[in-house]
Amino acid sequence: MLSDRELYNVIGGATVFSATLVNAVARLIDTVMEAGRLLGTAVHMFIYGKSC
């Protein structure tokens, strides 16, 4: 078992930028972009009086 002094000297562990964090940020950006496209299309269709 390690003592407290030895535990303080341990270097390593997870980095700030893990693959899970990068994936979550990429998905968030994709979701925001898709929401912007949907809103832009809705505004465009409203302004020009078009519908599907």
Residue, then its C-alpha position, 0 to 999 in steps of 0.5 A: m500500500l502506498s503512503d500519502r507522500e508516495l501518492y502525492n508523487v504519482i504522475g499520470g492519469a486522465t488528460v483533460f482532453s479525452a476521446t469522450l470529451v472530444n466526441a461530446v463536443a463534436r456532437l454538441i456542435d453538430t446538434v447546434m449546426e443542425a438546429g441552426r439549419l432547421l431554424g434558417t429553413a423555417v425562416h426562409m420558408f416563412i418569408y417567401g411563403k413556401s411550404c412543403 
